[in-house]
Amino acid sequence: MKKYIIAIAVFVTLSVGNSFAQRAHVNEKPAYNSPRDNAYEEFQINKLDNIVKLSRKQENKIKKIENRYDRIMARSRVRNYKELEWNKQKEIMSVLTPVQRQRWIAYQNNHNSGRFNGRG
């Protein structure tokens, strides 16, 4: 009888310890400015460059804007994420010339009106 009680106690102790060891860390902050994030930003800047033909100076300004907003996101817990994203887009659009803005807007309007626009 003692062996059964000891075996059950050992089993319970090991299973409880194992469940605590596998608990997920909820308070971990996401890794902004990670290589994956930088690669995605490069992809987006290259996509914009292919459409509106950015100068090297404009590319550098856009990268600085992206990095600054990444630091803001990493530093604080942002509650108004949409507003922050909107401000970032406005700053990026301010870097573009009026002709480039028109090209970008025309691309966005024509891009969604194709065959696969999500309607029916």
N, C-alpha and C positions, 0 to 999 in steps of 0.2 A: 504494500500500500504506500509506503514511504517513497518508493521508486516512482510511482505514478504521480504523486504530488510534486516531487522534485522535477520530474520531466515536464509537467504542465507549467510549473513556475519558470523553468528555463525557457520553454517555448514562448510563453507570454512575454518575458523580458526581452528575448531576441526579436520578436515580432514588433513590439512597441518601439524598441530602439531602431529597428530598420525603417519603420514608418516615419519616424522623425528625421532620419538621415536622408530620406528621399523627398522631403518637402521642398516645394519650389520657392525660390526667393522672389517675393512679391515686390520688394522695395528697390529692385535693381533699376537703375536709370538706363534708358536706351543709349546705345553708343552712337551719338551723332558724330559726324565727320569721320566715320569709319571708311575703310577703303571701298566698301560696297556703296556707301552714300556718295563718296567722291566720284566713283565711276558713273553712278546714275546722274549726278550733276553734270559731269562732262558730256554724257550722252545727250542730256537736254540742251546744253549750250551748243553742241555740235548740230543738233536738229534745228535750233533757232538760227544758227549760222548758215546752214544749207538753205533755209528759206529766205532770210533777209540779208545775207552777206554781211556779217559783222566785221568790223575792223579789229585789229589786235588790241587796241586800246579799249574798245567796247567789251571785248571778251574778258579782259583783265578786270574791268569795273564790275561786270556781272559776277565774276568769280568772287570778288571782294564782298559784294552784296550777299551772295549765297553763304560765304563763310561767316559773315557777321551774324546773319540770322540763325545759322547753325549754333553759334556760340550762345546767342540769346536763348535758344530752345534748350540747350544743354545746361545752362546756368540756373534757370528758374523753371518753376512749374507753371507753364503757360496755361491759362484757362481760356483765353480768347484766341485759340489757334487759328480760326478762320480770319480774324482781323489781322493777325500777324502775317499770315500768308497773303492776304490782300495787299497789305502795305509793301511786302516784298515784291509782289508782282508790279505794283505801281512804280517802285523804284527801278525795277528792271526796264519797264516801259519808258521811263524818263531817260534812260541811257540811249534808247533808239532814236533815230532821226524820224521826222514826219513820214518820209517815204517808206522807211523800214516798218513803221507802225502800220501804215496802210497795207503793205505786203503781208504782215503778220495777221491782221484782221481779215484780209481777203482769204488767206490760207485757212484760217479757222472757220470762216463761213462756208467755204467750198469743201473743206475736209468733211464736214458733217452732212453734206447734202448728196453724198454718193449713194451707191446701190445698197451698201450695208450700214445704213444710218440708224438701225435699231427700231424702225417702224415696220410693223406688220410683216 
